[in-house]
């Protein structure tokens, strides 16, 4: 089994390692996600789904600094760019929550 390493591009330090999925594991994960998506779409109201998406945006904002630090370590971006990326992700997520219909 191969290993995927997350490396800080600025220092070369390995931050974490993960086993690589097999093709069978990836296929099973995709099938499970597809099933969950189709089931959730039939069993939940659009407004309920929108609130969950809105919560994701809220969590981005609450964890802004933490998420930006991860981006800095894993992608080598400057902190200002990482903060902007987190803000952008929260804004886009909130947009979809606001415009779910």
C-alpha positions in Angstrom: 0.0 0.0 0.0 1.3 3.4 -0.9 1.3 6.4 1.4 0.3 10.0 0.6 2.4 12.6 2.5 1.2 16.2 3.3 4.4 18.3 3.1 4.9 21.9 4.0 6.3 23.3 0.8 8.2 26.1 2.6 10.1 23.7 4.9 9.9 20.3 3.4 8.5 19.0 6.7 6.1 16.1 6.5 3.0 17.2 8.3 1.0 14.0 8.1 0.8 10.8 6.1 -2.2 8.8 4.9 -2.7 5.5 3.2 -3.7 5.8 -0.4 -7.1 4.3 -1.2 -7.4 1.3 -3.5 -9.6 1.5 -6.6 -12.1 -0.7 -4.8 -12.2 1.6 -1.7 -12.6 4.7 -4.0 -15.5 3.0 -5.9 -17.2 2.0 -2.7 -16.8 5.6 -1.2 -18.3 7.1 -4.4 -21.2 4.7 -4.4 -21.9 5.4 -0.7 -21.8 9.2 -1.3 -24.1 8.9 -4.4 -26.6 6.8 -2.3 -26.5 9.3 0.5 -27.0 12.2 -1.9 -30.0 10.6 -3.6 -31.6 9.6 -0.3 -31.0 13.0 1.5 -32.4 14.8 -1.5 -35.7 12.9 -1.2 -36.0 12.9 2.6 -35.0 16.5 3.5 -36.6 19.8 2.7 -34.6 22.4 0.7 -34.7 24.8 3.5 -33.3 22.2 5.9 -30.4 21.5 3.5 -29.8 25.3 3.1 -29.5 25.6 6.9 -26.8 22.9 6.9 -24.9 24.7 4.1 -25.3 28.0 6.0 -23.8 26.3 9.1 -20.8 25.2 7.0 -20.2 28.9 6.1 -20.5 29.9 9.8 -18.0 27.2 10.8 -15.6 28.6 8.2 -15.9 32.0 9.8 -15.6 30.7 13.3 -12.4 28.7 12.4 -11.0 31.3 10.0 -7.6 31.6 11.6 -7.2 27.8 12.1 -8.2 27.1 8.5 -5.9 29.8 7.2 -2.9 28.3 9.2 -3.6 24.9 7.6 -3.5 26.5 4.2 -0.3 28.2 5.0 1.3 25.0 6.1 0.0 22.7 3.4 0.0 25.0 0.4 2.7 27.5 1.2 0.5 30.5 0.7 1.0 33.8 2.6 -1.3 34.2 5.5 -3.1 37.1 3.9 -3.9 35.0 0.9 -5.0 32.1 3.1 -7.3 34.3 5.1 -8.8 35.6 1.8 -9.3 32.0 0.6 -11.2 31.1 3.8 -13.3 34.2 3.6 -14.1 33.5 -0.1 -15.1 29.9 0.7 -17.4 31.1 3.5 -18.9 33.7 1.2 -19.6 31.2 -1.6 -21.0 28.7 0.8 -23.3 31.3 2.3 -24.4 32.4 -1.2 -25.5 28.9 -2.0 -27.4 28.7 1.3 -29.1 32.0 0.5 -30.0 31.1 -3.1 -31.1 27.4 -2.6 -34.3 27.8 -4.5 
